[in-house]
Protein backbone atom coordinates (compact mmCIF):
# COMPACT_ATOMS: atom_id res chain seq x y z
CA UNK A 1 0.00 0.00 0.00
CA UNK A 2 1.36 3.34 -1.05
CA UNK A 3 2.45 5.62 1.71
CA UNK A 4 2.59 2.95 4.41
CA UNK A 5 6.34 3.27 4.92
CA UNK A 6 6.08 7.03 5.31
CA UNK A 7 3.15 6.61 7.66
CA UNK A 8 5.04 4.15 9.88
CA UNK A 9 7.92 6.61 10.16
CA UNK A 10 5.44 9.16 11.45
CA UNK A 11 3.91 6.74 13.92
CA UNK A 12 6.18 7.80 16.79
CA UNK A 13 5.44 11.46 16.23
CA UNK A 14 1.72 10.77 16.06
CA UNK A 15 1.92 8.77 19.29
CA UNK A 16 3.69 11.57 21.13
CA UNK A 17 1.32 14.18 19.80
CA UNK A 18 -1.73 12.26 20.93
CA UNK A 19 -2.63 13.22 24.52
CA UNK A 20 -6.05 11.60 24.65
CA UNK A 21 -7.77 14.89 25.26
CA UNK A 22 -9.31 15.34 21.82
CA UNK A 23 -12.96 14.38 21.58
CA UNK A 24 -14.47 13.53 18.27
CA UNK A 25 -17.99 14.26 17.18
CA UNK A 26 -18.93 11.18 15.29
CA UNK A 27 -21.28 11.73 12.43
CA UNK A 28 -23.66 8.95 11.48
CA UNK A 29 -25.13 8.64 8.04
CA UNK A 30 -25.71 12.32 7.29
CA UNK A 31 -28.40 12.01 4.70
CA UNK A 32 -29.43 14.17 1.77
CA UNK A 33 -32.68 16.14 1.49
CA UNK A 34 -34.63 13.00 0.57
CA UNK A 35 -33.57 11.19 3.72
CA UNK A 36 -36.01 10.11 6.36
CA UNK A 37 -33.68 10.64 9.27
CA UNK A 38 -30.47 12.35 10.34
CA UNK A 39 -28.44 11.39 13.38
CA UNK A 40 -25.83 13.93 14.37
CA UNK A 41 -24.16 12.09 17.24
CA UNK A 42 -23.11 8.48 17.47
CA UNK A 43 -22.69 7.74 21.15
CA UNK A 44 -23.73 4.13 20.65
CA UNK A 45 -20.73 3.08 18.62
CA UNK A 46 -18.20 4.93 20.79
CA UNK A 47 -18.59 2.28 23.48
CA UNK A 48 -16.90 -0.25 21.19
CA UNK A 49 -13.95 1.84 20.09
CA UNK A 50 -10.71 0.00 20.60
CA UNK A 51 -7.86 1.89 22.40
CA UNK A 52 -5.59 1.43 19.39
CA UNK A 53 -8.17 2.94 17.06
CA UNK A 54 -6.73 6.47 17.01
CA UNK A 55 -3.23 5.26 16.16
CA UNK A 56 -4.56 2.98 13.40
CA UNK A 57 -6.57 5.82 11.92
CA UNK A 58 -3.53 8.08 12.06
CA UNK A 59 -1.48 5.58 10.08
CA UNK A 60 -4.21 4.78 7.56
CA UNK A 61 -5.01 8.44 6.99
CA UNK A 62 -1.36 9.24 6.31
CA UNK A 63 -0.99 6.20 4.08
CA UNK A 64 -3.96 7.36 2.06
CA UNK A 65 -2.22 10.53 0.87
CA UNK A 66 0.34 11.36 -1.75
CA UNK A 67 3.25 13.59 -0.74
CA UNK A 68 1.33 16.60 -2.05
CA UNK A 69 -1.53 15.87 0.33
CA UNK A 70 -4.00 14.58 -2.27
CA UNK A 71 -5.90 11.38 -1.63
CA UNK A 72 -4.67 8.19 -3.25
CA UNK A 73 -7.65 6.39 -4.77
CA UNK A 74 -6.11 2.91 -4.63
CA UNK A 75 -7.92 0.45 -2.43
CA UNK A 76 -10.86 0.11 -0.03
CA UNK A 77 -9.02 1.57 2.96
CA UNK A 78 -8.52 4.89 1.21
CA UNK A 79 -12.14 4.91 0.03
CA UNK A 80 -13.25 4.24 3.61
CA UNK A 81 -11.30 7.28 4.81
CA UNK A 82 -12.79 9.38 2.04
CA UNK A 83 -16.34 8.43 2.97
CA UNK A 84 -15.70 9.17 6.63
CA UNK A 85 -14.27 12.57 5.71
CA UNK A 86 -17.35 13.23 3.58
CA UNK A 87 -19.64 12.29 6.46
CA UNK A 88 -21.07 9.30 4.60
CA UNK A 89 -19.97 6.71 7.16
CA UNK A 90 -19.66 6.42 10.93
CA UNK A 91 -16.28 7.33 12.34
CA UNK A 92 -14.97 5.09 15.08
CA UNK A 93 -15.58 1.45 14.17
CA UNK A 94 -12.25 -0.26 14.80
CA UNK A 95 -13.71 -3.64 13.83
CA UNK A 96 -14.50 -2.39 10.35
CA UNK A 97 -11.06 -0.82 10.12
CA UNK A 98 -9.45 -4.13 11.08
CA UNK A 99 -11.51 -5.91 8.41
CA UNK A 100 -10.50 -3.29 5.86
CA UNK A 101 -6.89 -4.14 6.62
CA UNK A 102 -7.55 -7.66 5.34
CA UNK A 103 -9.41 -6.38 2.28
CA UNK A 104 -6.64 -3.89 1.55
CA UNK A 105 -4.09 -6.69 1.87
CA UNK A 106 -6.03 -8.71 -0.70
CA UNK A 107 -6.40 -5.67 -2.95
CA UNK A 108 -2.65 -5.07 -2.93
CA UNK A 109 -1.88 -8.74 -3.64
CA UNK A 110 -4.33 -8.80 -6.53
CA UNK A 111 -2.81 -5.68 -8.07
CA UNK A 112 0.68 -7.12 -7.68
CA UNK A 113 -0.31 -10.49 -9.17
CA UNK A 114 -2.90 -9.32 -11.69
CA UNK A 115 -1.02 -10.83 -14.64
CA UNK A 116 -0.34 -14.24 -13.13
CA UNK A 117 -3.93 -14.42 -11.82
CA UNK A 118 -5.21 -13.56 -15.33
CA UNK A 119 -7.49 -10.83 -14.00
CA UNK A 120 -7.32 -8.52 -17.01
CA UNK A 121 -10.10 -9.57 -19.38
CA UNK A 122 -8.23 -8.05 -22.36
CA UNK A 123 -4.81 -9.52 -21.64
CA UNK A 124 -5.87 -12.90 -23.05
CA UNK A 125 -6.03 -11.38 -26.54
CA UNK A 126 -2.25 -11.46 -26.94
CA UNK A 127 -1.06 -12.54 -30.38
CA UNK A 128 1.23 -15.29 -29.17
CA UNK A 129 -1.50 -17.91 -29.41
CA UNK A 130 -1.64 -18.72 -25.70
CA UNK A 131 -5.32 -17.79 -25.44
CA UNK A 132 -6.28 -20.19 -28.26
CA UNK A 133 -4.14 -22.93 -26.77
CA UNK A 134 -5.81 -22.49 -23.38
CA UNK A 135 -9.18 -23.29 -24.98
CA UNK A 136 -7.93 -26.82 -25.82
CA UNK A 137 -5.69 -27.34 -22.80
CA UNK A 138 -7.47 -25.95 -19.71
CA UNK A 139 -5.37 -24.01 -17.24
CA UNK A 140 -5.44 -26.05 -14.02
CA UNK A 141 -3.55 -24.13 -11.38
CA UNK A 142 -4.73 -22.57 -8.15
CA UNK A 143 -4.30 -18.83 -7.78
CA UNK A 144 -1.33 -17.86 -5.64
CA UNK A 145 -3.56 -15.31 -3.88
CA UNK A 146 -5.96 -16.51 -1.21
CA UNK A 147 -9.42 -14.99 -0.93
CA UNK A 148 -11.33 -13.86 2.15
CA UNK A 149 -14.29 -15.39 3.94
CA UNK A 150 -15.74 -12.59 6.07
CA UNK A 151 -18.33 -13.50 8.68
CA UNK A 152 -20.00 -11.85 11.65
CA UNK A 153 -23.26 -10.61 13.11
CA UNK A 154 -26.03 -9.02 11.10
CA UNK A 155 -25.88 -5.30 10.38
CA UNK A 156 -22.16 -4.97 11.09
CA UNK A 157 -21.22 -3.73 7.61
CA UNK A 158 -19.90 -6.88 5.94
CA UNK A 159 -21.70 -6.29 2.64
CA UNK A 160 -20.82 -2.60 2.62
CA UNK A 161 -17.12 -3.36 3.12
CA UNK A 162 -17.08 -6.04 0.41
CA UNK A 163 -18.87 -3.72 -2.01
CA UNK A 164 -16.36 -0.98 -1.22
CA UNK A 165 -13.55 -3.42 -2.00
CA UNK A 166 -15.24 -4.53 -5.23
CA UNK A 167 -15.87 -0.99 -6.46
CA UNK A 168 -12.18 -0.07 -6.13
CA UNK A 169 -11.03 -2.86 -8.43
CA UNK A 170 -10.14 -1.98 -12.03
CA UNK A 171 -13.12 -2.13 -14.37
CA UNK A 172 -11.19 -4.21 -16.92
CA UNK A 173 -10.73 -7.10 -14.50
CA UNK A 174 -12.69 -10.32 -14.74
CA UNK A 175 -14.76 -9.86 -11.60
CA UNK A 176 -18.32 -10.53 -10.47
CA UNK A 177 -20.31 -9.48 -7.41
CA UNK A 178 -23.43 -11.57 -6.84
CA UNK A 179 -25.68 -12.85 -4.07
CA UNK A 180 -24.92 -16.46 -3.16
CA UNK A 181 -28.44 -17.71 -3.87
CA UNK A 182 -28.48 -15.92 -7.23
CA UNK A 183 -25.24 -17.67 -8.12
CA UNK A 184 -26.66 -21.07 -7.24
CA UNK A 185 -29.83 -20.43 -9.26
CA UNK A 186 -27.58 -19.49 -12.16
CA UNK A 187 -25.52 -22.68 -11.68
CA UNK A 188 -28.60 -24.91 -11.69
CA UNK A 189 -29.90 -23.15 -14.79
CA UNK A 190 -26.59 -23.76 -16.60
CA UNK A 191 -26.57 -27.39 -15.50
CA UNK A 192 -29.88 -27.84 -17.30
CA UNK A 193 -28.31 -26.53 -20.50
CA UNK A 194 -25.38 -28.96 -20.20
CA UNK A 195 -27.42 -32.13 -19.86
CA UNK A 196 -25.71 -34.99 -21.65
CA UNK A 197 -22.20 -33.66 -21.06
CA UNK A 198 -19.83 -36.06 -19.31
CA UNK A 199 -19.28 -33.65 -16.40
CA UNK A 200 -21.78 -30.77 -16.60
CA UNK A 201 -20.52 -29.27 -13.34
CA UNK A 202 -17.01 -28.94 -14.76
CA UNK A 203 -18.46 -27.27 -17.86
CA UNK A 204 -20.40 -24.79 -15.72
CA UNK A 205 -17.34 -24.05 -13.60
CA UNK A 206 -15.37 -23.47 -16.79
CA UNK A 207 -17.92 -20.93 -18.00
CA UNK A 208 -17.98 -19.13 -14.67
CA UNK A 209 -14.20 -18.95 -14.42
CA UNK A 210 -13.94 -17.69 -18.00
CA UNK A 211 -16.29 -14.85 -17.05
CA UNK A 212 -14.86 -14.03 -13.62
CA UNK A 213 -11.61 -14.84 -11.87
CA UNK A 214 -12.53 -12.80 -8.80
CA UNK A 215 -15.88 -13.90 -7.40
CA UNK A 216 -17.49 -11.81 -4.62
CA UNK A 217 -20.41 -13.62 -2.98
CA UNK A 218 -22.76 -11.87 -0.57
CA UNK A 219 -24.63 -13.72 2.20
CA UNK A 220 -23.05 -17.14 1.86
CA UNK A 221 -25.72 -19.32 3.50
CA UNK A 222 -26.30 -22.95 2.54
CA UNK A 223 -29.82 -24.22 3.28
CA UNK A 224 -30.68 -26.33 0.23
CA UNK A 225 -29.50 -29.92 0.02
CA UNK A 226 -29.19 -29.66 -3.77
CA UNK A 227 -26.71 -26.80 -3.32
CA UNK A 228 -24.86 -28.51 -0.48
CA UNK A 229 -24.17 -31.66 -2.48
CA UNK A 230 -22.54 -29.90 -5.44
CA UNK A 231 -20.64 -27.08 -3.72
CA UNK A 232 -17.42 -29.01 -3.10
CA UNK A 233 -17.10 -30.19 -6.69
CA UNK A 234 -18.23 -26.83 -8.10
CA UNK A 235 -15.73 -24.77 -6.11
CA UNK A 236 -13.10 -27.46 -6.52
CA UNK A 237 -13.28 -26.83 -10.27
CA UNK A 238 -13.46 -23.05 -9.77
CA UNK A 239 -10.41 -22.95 -7.52
CA UNK A 240 -8.51 -25.24 -9.89
CA UNK A 241 -9.31 -22.77 -12.66
CA UNK A 242 -7.73 -19.99 -10.61
CA UNK A 243 -10.87 -18.38 -9.17
CA UNK A 244 -10.38 -16.22 -6.07
CA UNK A 245 -13.31 -16.04 -3.66
CA UNK A 246 -14.41 -13.17 -1.44
CA UNK A 247 -17.53 -14.00 0.58
CA UNK A 248 -19.63 -12.56 3.39
CA UNK A 249 -21.70 -14.66 5.76
CA UNK A 250 -23.41 -14.61 9.12
CA UNK A 251 -21.88 -17.99 9.91
CA UNK A 252 -18.36 -19.26 10.44
CA UNK A 253 -17.30 -21.88 7.86
CA UNK A 254 -17.61 -24.72 10.38
CA UNK A 255 -21.24 -23.75 11.00
CA UNK A 256 -22.36 -23.73 7.38
CA UNK A 257 -25.22 -26.09 6.56
CA UNK A 258 -25.40 -27.03 10.24
CA UNK A 259 -27.98 -29.76 10.83
CA UNK A 260 -28.57 -30.19 7.10
CA UNK A 261 -29.38 -33.45 5.36
CA UNK A 262 -26.33 -35.56 4.44
CA UNK A 263 -24.04 -32.92 5.93
CA UNK A 264 -21.17 -35.42 5.99
CA UNK A 265 -21.02 -35.04 2.20
CA UNK A 266 -20.79 -31.26 2.64
CA UNK A 267 -17.90 -31.25 5.11
CA UNK A 268 -15.14 -31.57 2.46
CA UNK A 269 -16.29 -28.23 1.05
CA UNK A 270 -15.66 -26.55 4.41
CA UNK A 271 -12.08 -27.82 4.34
CA UNK A 272 -11.66 -26.59 0.76
CA UNK A 273 -13.10 -23.19 1.68
CA UNK A 274 -10.70 -22.74 4.62
CA UNK A 275 -7.78 -23.83 2.46
CA UNK A 276 -8.45 -21.28 -0.29
CA UNK A 277 -9.67 -18.36 1.86
CA UNK A 278 -8.44 -16.45 4.87
CA UNK A 279 -11.26 -16.63 7.40
CA UNK A 280 -11.88 -13.33 9.17
CA UNK A 281 -14.50 -12.51 11.78
CA UNK A 282 -15.56 -8.87 11.85
CA UNK A 283 -16.24 -9.18 15.60
CA UNK A 284 -18.41 -6.07 15.90
CA UNK A 285 -21.38 -5.80 18.25
CA UNK A 286 -22.94 -2.84 16.46
CA UNK A 287 -26.03 -3.45 14.36
CA UNK A 288 -26.26 -0.38 12.13
CA UNK A 289 -29.78 -1.28 11.08
CA UNK A 290 -30.97 -0.46 14.59
CA UNK A 291 -29.72 3.10 14.27
CA UNK A 292 -32.44 3.81 11.72
CA UNK A 293 -36.19 3.40 11.52
CA UNK A 294 -35.55 -0.31 10.96
CA UNK A 295 -35.23 -0.63 14.73
CA UNK A 296 -39.01 -0.14 15.05
CA UNK A 297 -39.96 -2.59 12.32
CA UNK A 298 -42.99 -2.35 10.06
CA UNK A 299 -45.62 -4.99 9.45
CA UNK A 300 -48.33 -4.17 6.92
CA UNK A 301 -51.23 -6.40 7.91
CA UNK A 302 -54.94 -5.86 7.29
CA UNK A 303 -57.00 -3.88 4.83
CA UNK A 304 -56.28 -0.56 6.56
CA UNK A 305 -52.50 -0.88 6.26
CA UNK A 306 -52.46 0.24 2.61
CA UNK A 307 -52.63 3.91 3.65
CA UNK A 308 -49.47 3.63 5.75
CA UNK A 309 -47.78 1.58 3.04
CA UNK A 310 -48.53 4.26 0.44
CA UNK A 311 -47.17 6.95 2.75
CA UNK A 312 -43.91 5.05 3.25
CA UNK A 313 -43.63 4.37 -0.47
CA UNK A 314 -44.05 8.05 -1.38
CA UNK A 315 -41.59 8.97 1.36
CA UNK A 316 -38.98 6.66 -0.14
CA UNK A 317 -39.33 7.70 -3.77
CA UNK A 318 -39.48 11.45 -3.02
CA UNK A 319 -39.99 13.40 -6.25
CA UNK A 320 -39.44 10.36 -8.46
CA UNK A 321 -42.37 8.93 -10.39
CA UNK A 322 -43.58 5.33 -9.98
CA UNK A 323 -45.04 3.56 -13.03
CA UNK A 324 -46.41 0.06 -13.77
CA UNK A 325 -43.69 -2.22 -15.06
CA UNK A 326 -42.96 -5.83 -15.87
CA UNK A 327 -39.75 -7.08 -14.26
CA UNK A 328 -37.85 -10.13 -15.45
CA UNK A 329 -36.64 -12.27 -12.58
CA UNK A 330 -34.52 -15.40 -12.42
CA UNK A 331 -34.85 -18.25 -14.94
CA UNK A 332 -37.05 -16.32 -17.37
CA UNK A 333 -39.89 -15.62 -14.96
CA UNK A 334 -41.64 -12.25 -15.02
CA UNK A 335 -43.22 -10.23 -12.25
CA UNK A 336 -45.97 -7.67 -12.81
CA UNK A 337 -45.49 -4.57 -10.60
CA UNK A 338 -48.41 -2.19 -10.19
CA UNK A 339 -46.03 0.60 -9.24
CA UNK A 340 -42.28 0.59 -9.53
CA UNK A 341 -39.55 3.18 -9.07
CA UNK A 342 -35.84 2.44 -9.47
CA UNK A 343 -33.77 4.36 -6.92
CA UNK A 344 -30.11 4.61 -6.02
CA UNK A 345 -29.44 4.40 -2.30
CA UNK A 346 -25.70 5.11 -2.65
CA UNK A 347 -26.01 8.49 -0.92
CA UNK A 348 -28.08 7.07 1.89
CA UNK A 349 -25.63 4.46 3.07
C-alpha positions as CSV (number, residue, x, y, z in Angstrom):
1,X,0.0,0.0,0.0
2,X,1.4,3.3,-1.1
3,X,2.4,5.6,1.7
4,X,2.6,2.9,4.4
5,X,6.3,3.3,4.9
6,X,6.1,7.0,5.3
7,X,3.2,6.6,7.7
8,X,5.0,4.2,9.9
9,X,7.9,6.6,10.2
10,X,5.4,9.2,11.4
11,X,3.9,6.7,13.9
12,X,6.2,7.8,16.8
13,X,5.4,11.5,16.2
14,X,1.7,10.8,16.1
15,X,1.9,8.8,19.3
16,X,3.7,11.6,21.1
17,X,1.3,14.2,19.8
18,X,-1.7,12.3,20.9
19,X,-2.6,13.2,24.5
20,X,-6.1,11.6,24.7
21,X,-7.8,14.9,25.3
22,X,-9.3,15.3,21.8
23,X,-13.0,14.4,21.6
24,X,-14.5,13.5,18.3
25,X,-18.0,14.3,17.2
26,X,-18.9,11.2,15.3
27,X,-21.3,11.7,12.4
28,X,-23.7,8.9,11.5
29,X,-25.1,8.6,8.0
30,X,-25.7,12.3,7.3
31,X,-28.4,12.0,4.7
32,X,-29.4,14.2,1.8
33,X,-32.7,16.1,1.5
34,X,-34.6,13.0,0.6
35,X,-33.6,11.2,3.7
36,X,-36.0,10.1,6.4
37,X,-33.7,10.6,9.3
38,X,-30.5,12.3,10.3
39,X,-28.4,11.4,13.4
40,X,-25.8,13.9,14.4
41,X,-24.2,12.1,17.2
42,X,-23.1,8.5,17.5
43,X,-22.7,7.7,21.1
44,X,-23.7,4.1,20.6
45,X,-20.7,3.1,18.6
46,X,-18.2,4.9,20.8
47,X,-18.6,2.3,23.5
48,X,-16.9,-0.3,21.2
49,X,-14.0,1.8,20.1
50,X,-10.7,0.0,20.6
51,X,-7.9,1.9,22.4
52,X,-5.6,1.4,19.4
53,X,-8.2,2.9,17.1
54,X,-6.7,6.5,17.0
55,X,-3.2,5.3,16.2
56,X,-4.6,3.0,13.4
57,X,-6.6,5.8,11.9
58,X,-3.5,8.1,12.1
59,X,-1.5,5.6,10.1
60,X,-4.2,4.8,7.6
61,X,-5.0,8.4,7.0
62,X,-1.4,9.2,6.3
63,X,-1.0,6.2,4.1
64,X,-4.0,7.4,2.1
65,X,-2.2,10.5,0.9
66,X,0.3,11.4,-1.7
67,X,3.2,13.6,-0.7
68,X,1.3,16.6,-2.0
69,X,-1.5,15.9,0.3
70,X,-4.0,14.6,-2.3
71,X,-5.9,11.4,-1.6
72,X,-4.7,8.2,-3.3
73,X,-7.7,6.4,-4.8
74,X,-6.1,2.9,-4.6
75,X,-7.9,0.4,-2.4
76,X,-10.9,0.1,0.0
77,X,-9.0,1.6,3.0
78,X,-8.5,4.9,1.2
79,X,-12.1,4.9,0.0
80,X,-13.3,4.2,3.6
81,X,-11.3,7.3,4.8
82,X,-12.8,9.4,2.0
83,X,-16.3,8.4,3.0
84,X,-15.7,9.2,6.6
85,X,-14.3,12.6,5.7
86,X,-17.3,13.2,3.6
87,X,-19.6,12.3,6.5
88,X,-21.1,9.3,4.6
89,X,-20.0,6.7,7.2
90,X,-19.7,6.4,10.9
91,X,-16.3,7.3,12.3
92,X,-15.0,5.1,15.1
93,X,-15.6,1.4,14.2
94,X,-12.3,-0.3,14.8
95,X,-13.7,-3.6,13.8
96,X,-14.5,-2.4,10.3
97,X,-11.1,-0.8,10.1
98,X,-9.5,-4.1,11.1
99,X,-11.5,-5.9,8.4
100,X,-10.5,-3.3,5.9
101,X,-6.9,-4.1,6.6
102,X,-7.5,-7.7,5.3
103,X,-9.4,-6.4,2.3
104,X,-6.6,-3.9,1.5
105,X,-4.1,-6.7,1.9
106,X,-6.0,-8.7,-0.7
107,X,-6.4,-5.7,-3.0
108,X,-2.6,-5.1,-2.9
109,X,-1.9,-8.7,-3.6
110,X,-4.3,-8.8,-6.5
111,X,-2.8,-5.7,-8.1
112,X,0.7,-7.1,-7.7
113,X,-0.3,-10.5,-9.2
114,X,-2.9,-9.3,-11.7
115,X,-1.0,-10.8,-14.6
116,X,-0.3,-14.2,-13.1
117,X,-3.9,-14.4,-11.8
118,X,-5.2,-13.6,-15.3
119,X,-7.5,-10.8,-14.0
120,X,-7.3,-8.5,-17.0
121,X,-10.1,-9.6,-19.4
122,X,-8.2,-8.0,-22.4
123,X,-4.8,-9.5,-21.6
124,X,-5.9,-12.9,-23.1
125,X,-6.0,-11.4,-26.5
126,X,-2.2,-11.5,-26.9
127,X,-1.1,-12.5,-30.4
128,X,1.2,-15.3,-29.2
129,X,-1.5,-17.9,-29.4
130,X,-1.6,-18.7,-25.7
131,X,-5.3,-17.8,-25.4
132,X,-6.3,-20.2,-28.3
133,X,-4.1,-22.9,-26.8
134,X,-5.8,-22.5,-23.4
135,X,-9.2,-23.3,-25.0
136,X,-7.9,-26.8,-25.8
137,X,-5.7,-27.3,-22.8
138,X,-7.5,-25.9,-19.7
139,X,-5.4,-24.0,-17.2
140,X,-5.4,-26.0,-14.0
141,X,-3.6,-24.1,-11.4
142,X,-4.7,-22.6,-8.1
143,X,-4.3,-18.8,-7.8
144,X,-1.3,-17.9,-5.6
145,X,-3.6,-15.3,-3.9
146,X,-6.0,-16.5,-1.2
147,X,-9.4,-15.0,-0.9
148,X,-11.3,-13.9,2.1
149,X,-14.3,-15.4,3.9
150,X,-15.7,-12.6,6.1
151,X,-18.3,-13.5,8.7
152,X,-20.0,-11.8,11.7
153,X,-23.3,-10.6,13.1
154,X,-26.0,-9.0,11.1
155,X,-25.9,-5.3,10.4
156,X,-22.2,-5.0,11.1
157,X,-21.2,-3.7,7.6
158,X,-19.9,-6.9,5.9
159,X,-21.7,-6.3,2.6
160,X,-20.8,-2.6,2.6
161,X,-17.1,-3.4,3.1
162,X,-17.1,-6.0,0.4
163,X,-18.9,-3.7,-2.0
164,X,-16.4,-1.0,-1.2
165,X,-13.5,-3.4,-2.0
166,X,-15.2,-4.5,-5.2
167,X,-15.9,-1.0,-6.5
168,X,-12.2,-0.1,-6.1
169,X,-11.0,-2.9,-8.4
170,X,-10.1,-2.0,-12.0
171,X,-13.1,-2.1,-14.4
172,X,-11.2,-4.2,-16.9
173,X,-10.7,-7.1,-14.5
174,X,-12.7,-10.3,-14.7
175,X,-14.8,-9.9,-11.6
176,X,-18.3,-10.5,-10.5
177,X,-20.3,-9.5,-7.4
178,X,-23.4,-11.6,-6.8
179,X,-25.7,-12.9,-4.1
180,X,-24.9,-16.5,-3.2
181,X,-28.4,-17.7,-3.9
182,X,-28.5,-15.9,-7.2
183,X,-25.2,-17.7,-8.1
184,X,-26.7,-21.1,-7.2
185,X,-29.8,-20.4,-9.3
186,X,-27.6,-19.5,-12.2
187,X,-25.5,-22.7,-11.7
188,X,-28.6,-24.9,-11.7
189,X,-29.9,-23.2,-14.8
190,X,-26.6,-23.8,-16.6
191,X,-26.6,-27.4,-15.5
192,X,-29.9,-27.8,-17.3
193,X,-28.3,-26.5,-20.5
194,X,-25.4,-29.0,-20.2
195,X,-27.4,-32.1,-19.9
196,X,-25.7,-35.0,-21.7
197,X,-22.2,-33.7,-21.1
198,X,-19.8,-36.1,-19.3
199,X,-19.3,-33.7,-16.4
200,X,-21.8,-30.8,-16.6
201,X,-20.5,-29.3,-13.3
202,X,-17.0,-28.9,-14.8
203,X,-18.5,-27.3,-17.9
204,X,-20.4,-24.8,-15.7
205,X,-17.3,-24.1,-13.6
206,X,-15.4,-23.5,-16.8
207,X,-17.9,-20.9,-18.0
208,X,-18.0,-19.1,-14.7
209,X,-14.2,-19.0,-14.4
210,X,-13.9,-17.7,-18.0
211,X,-16.3,-14.9,-17.1
212,X,-14.9,-14.0,-13.6
213,X,-11.6,-14.8,-11.9
214,X,-12.5,-12.8,-8.8
215,X,-15.9,-13.9,-7.4
216,X,-17.5,-11.8,-4.6
217,X,-20.4,-13.6,-3.0
218,X,-22.8,-11.9,-0.6
219,X,-24.6,-13.7,2.2
220,X,-23.1,-17.1,1.9
221,X,-25.7,-19.3,3.5
222,X,-26.3,-22.9,2.5
223,X,-29.8,-24.2,3.3
224,X,-30.7,-26.3,0.2
225,X,-29.5,-29.9,0.0
226,X,-29.2,-29.7,-3.8
227,X,-26.7,-26.8,-3.3
228,X,-24.9,-28.5,-0.5
229,X,-24.2,-31.7,-2.5
230,X,-22.5,-29.9,-5.4
231,X,-20.6,-27.1,-3.7
232,X,-17.4,-29.0,-3.1
233,X,-17.1,-30.2,-6.7
234,X,-18.2,-26.8,-8.1
235,X,-15.7,-24.8,-6.1
236,X,-13.1,-27.5,-6.5
237,X,-13.3,-26.8,-10.3
238,X,-13.5,-23.0,-9.8
239,X,-10.4,-22.9,-7.5
240,X,-8.5,-25.2,-9.9
241,X,-9.3,-22.8,-12.7
242,X,-7.7,-20.0,-10.6
243,X,-10.9,-18.4,-9.2
244,X,-10.4,-16.2,-6.1
245,X,-13.3,-16.0,-3.7
246,X,-14.4,-13.2,-1.4
247,X,-17.5,-14.0,0.6
248,X,-19.6,-12.6,3.4
249,X,-21.7,-14.7,5.8
250,X,-23.4,-14.6,9.1
251,X,-21.9,-18.0,9.9
252,X,-18.4,-19.3,10.4
253,X,-17.3,-21.9,7.9
254,X,-17.6,-24.7,10.4
255,X,-21.2,-23.7,11.0
256,X,-22.4,-23.7,7.4
257,X,-25.2,-26.1,6.6
258,X,-25.4,-27.0,10.2
259,X,-28.0,-29.8,10.8
260,X,-28.6,-30.2,7.1
261,X,-29.4,-33.4,5.4
262,X,-26.3,-35.6,4.4
263,X,-24.0,-32.9,5.9
264,X,-21.2,-35.4,6.0
265,X,-21.0,-35.0,2.2
266,X,-20.8,-31.3,2.6
267,X,-17.9,-31.3,5.1
268,X,-15.1,-31.6,2.5
269,X,-16.3,-28.2,1.0
270,X,-15.7,-26.6,4.4
271,X,-12.1,-27.8,4.3
272,X,-11.7,-26.6,0.8
273,X,-13.1,-23.2,1.7
274,X,-10.7,-22.7,4.6
275,X,-7.8,-23.8,2.5
276,X,-8.5,-21.3,-0.3
277,X,-9.7,-18.4,1.9
278,X,-8.4,-16.5,4.9
279,X,-11.3,-16.6,7.4
280,X,-11.9,-13.3,9.2
281,X,-14.5,-12.5,11.8
282,X,-15.6,-8.9,11.9
283,X,-16.2,-9.2,15.6
284,X,-18.4,-6.1,15.9
285,X,-21.4,-5.8,18.2
286,X,-22.9,-2.8,16.5
287,X,-26.0,-3.5,14.4
288,X,-26.3,-0.4,12.1
289,X,-29.8,-1.3,11.1
290,X,-31.0,-0.5,14.6
291,X,-29.7,3.1,14.3
292,X,-32.4,3.8,11.7
293,X,-36.2,3.4,11.5
294,X,-35.5,-0.3,11.0
295,X,-35.2,-0.6,14.7
296,X,-39.0,-0.1,15.1
297,X,-40.0,-2.6,12.3
298,X,-43.0,-2.4,10.1
299,X,-45.6,-5.0,9.5
300,X,-48.3,-4.2,6.9
301,X,-51.2,-6.4,7.9
302,X,-54.9,-5.9,7.3
303,X,-57.0,-3.9,4.8
304,X,-56.3,-0.6,6.6
305,X,-52.5,-0.9,6.3
306,X,-52.5,0.2,2.6
307,X,-52.6,3.9,3.7
308,X,-49.5,3.6,5.8
309,X,-47.8,1.6,3.0
310,X,-48.5,4.3,0.4
311,X,-47.2,6.9,2.8
312,X,-43.9,5.1,3.2
313,X,-43.6,4.4,-0.5
314,X,-44.1,8.1,-1.4
315,X,-41.6,9.0,1.4
316,X,-39.0,6.7,-0.1
317,X,-39.3,7.7,-3.8
318,X,-39.5,11.5,-3.0
319,X,-40.0,13.4,-6.2
320,X,-39.4,10.4,-8.5
321,X,-42.4,8.9,-10.4
322,X,-43.6,5.3,-10.0
323,X,-45.0,3.6,-13.0
324,X,-46.4,0.1,-13.8
325,X,-43.7,-2.2,-15.1
326,X,-43.0,-5.8,-15.9
327,X,-39.8,-7.1,-14.3
328,X,-37.9,-10.1,-15.5
329,X,-36.6,-12.3,-12.6
330,X,-34.5,-15.4,-12.4
331,X,-34.9,-18.2,-14.9
332,X,-37.0,-16.3,-17.4
333,X,-39.9,-15.6,-15.0
334,X,-41.6,-12.2,-15.0
335,X,-43.2,-10.2,-12.2
336,X,-46.0,-7.7,-12.8
337,X,-45.5,-4.6,-10.6
338,X,-48.4,-2.2,-10.2
339,X,-46.0,0.6,-9.2
340,X,-42.3,0.6,-9.5
341,X,-39.6,3.2,-9.1
342,X,-35.8,2.4,-9.5
343,X,-33.8,4.4,-6.9
344,X,-30.1,4.6,-6.0
345,X,-29.4,4.4,-2.3
346,X,-25.7,5.1,-2.6
347,X,-26.0,8.5,-0.9
348,X,-28.1,7.1,1.9
349,X,-25.6,4.5,3.1
